Amino acid sequence: MTLVGGTLADLWRNEERGVPMAAFSAAPFIGPAIGPLVGGYISTAGWRWMYWIQLILAGVVWFLITFTVPETYAPTILARRAKKIRKQTGDIHYVTEQELDTRPFSERLTVFLIRPFQLLFRELIVFLISVYMSVLYGLLYMFFVAYPIVFEKGKGFSPGTTGLMFIPLAVGVVLSAVCSPLVNKHYLKMVAKYNGKPPAEVRLIPMMLSCWFIPIGLFIFAWTSYPHLTWVGPCLAGLPVGFGFIFLYNAANNYLVDSYQHQAASALAAKTFIRSFWGAGCVLFTEQMYERLGDQWATSLLAFIGLACCGIPFLFWTFGARIRANAKYAYGGDDNTSDSDLEKVMTQQLPHHDMLDLERARSYVSNP
């Protein structure tokens, strides 16, 4: 989950990344939406079969990723290319910037492990976007508890039938993913408007438009969940929620990647870390929350939280550029490399003749 965003940033330019990012964003939501539908019926064959199916699918995906997905990380590709040229020419001066890094591996590993937490707690953009995505992920996992409460306990449905109630949620996810080419088309217009270099905040436009779908769907789910009312209301409430999920998640991923391109994997790792913790923690108190507040007000509380989070994209639309300008780790453009940790180490520690080698490495990176 943390590496895919960095891989997409490696493979596609900003203006090309919209549709691939939408596909990536849809996966974490369409999977949990389909899971209860399939699991509700597989569980009749025994709970072990639910894990066997996951193990089989994971094994197939692991095989495909391991043996079909090539390396995309530019420094690794350049290091392999430099090694090949050194072997062919016998000239040891063909090197990359990373190979001139004099720090021990343990020190570099420490930097890599700490960097996501530095971004999470020292970068306002990463922190608030991570909080917003955590709220969304928590809502999704709360549905796993709320749906059985509303449909099984309230309406007497079986686990299999309750799983069918997730279909509108999955349909909403698919519909929003289908709309991603339209969003990307609009982004291309913005690229042309800004002469090929639009600000990262352009990615927030779909977020500002779609953030309202989440509270709308939750309010519908809340006040149509009475046991004496038809199942259609709370079932169809999943449609706007699923539709809003992907627009928000896709826009958030693109905004983080555009704002922290050279730190994209770390920024997404920070978001995934807090999001996963919150998603796992929410299910621990959801049932108690519904018992104490009631089905209607428990879901309404979630809707009000989602409504409050709608201010986050508008905040960054107004102040995002200013925040990025003063941020330590924000991406400053292709030519802005002087603030990187590696650059500082090179400047402070390397003697003059090694600095010449570093300049050669830069030239090689720029003109492979």
Phi, psi and omega in degrees: 000325183279335186269339187296318180300318176296322178295317178297322177294328177291323190272327186232145173288169183307313185287348181257353193271351187300308183292312176302321179293327178295319178297318178296319182292328182289328187301312182294345181257323181288331176297305176298334178286323180278332183307308179297327179297314180284316183296329180300328180265326178295327182299338178292338178271001182115143185294334181297328181293334176297322179280326176298318179298316178297320180295319180295312180297317179297322178296319179295315180295319178301317180297314182295317181294318184294320190251359180235337183271120181280169174292136180239349185286118188304313180300323178291318178297317179295322179296320177295320180294317179297318179298320179294318180293320177300321180291323182285322186258340185076006179268114185281357184275355175280100184223170175247166179303318183296327181288343177270359179289116184274356181289145177293158182301322181299321179292317179294321179297320178299318179299315182296324182283329182276332186306316178302322180287327174297317178294320184294317188258351181244352179244114184299322180298311181297318184295309185289322176296321178295320177298315180298313180293330176294319177300315180297315181295322177297320177299317181299315182284332174295329177300328179298333177265321184291321181298312176299325179296314184285315188267320179279306181287318184278322186244357175076023179285157173279163177303322179294317179293323176298322177300328178295335181292346178278353183301313178301325177298315179294321178297319177298320178297315181294318180299317180293324176294323178296328180281353184300325176300327178293319177296318180294324178297319177295322180295323178297325176295321179291326176298316178295322181296323182260023176057042174086356181226070179288149176293155181301333183295344176300331180294344185277348183301310176298329179294318181291331180278325188264348184298336183284341181296327183295303179297327178299311180297321181291320178295321176297314179299319184296309192263008169246011185267009176298140182302329184278351179269161180295156181286347188297319184300300180294334178292310182287344178298336179291339182296305179294328178296311178297323179295318180288328181308307189287321177301316180291313184294318180294315179296320180295316178299314180295322180294318178295316181294318179292325182281333184224055186304313182284349177238027189300314182296321180291320179296317178290328176296319178298316179296316181295324181299304184289326179296317181292321177298316182292318178299319179290326182284330184299320184292346182284337181237003183297314182297318178295323180295318180291327178292320185277320183267339187090158185301320187287311184282334176296314178290325178296324177300317177296322179295319179294323176296315177298324179293320178296323181290344179298341179285343184297309179297326179290327176299313181285333175298324182276316188243003186300314181298320179293320179295316180295325181296330181258004182275145183286322189254358183294149182286129183250010182112165184299330185266357184266082183243001187287343183264003181289153180299321181296319181300318181296319179296318181296315184295324185277330193250336187274138173289176188298316184292329176287331175295327175295321176296323178296319178297322177296320179297319178297318180298321181291321179295320181286328183229073186294000000 
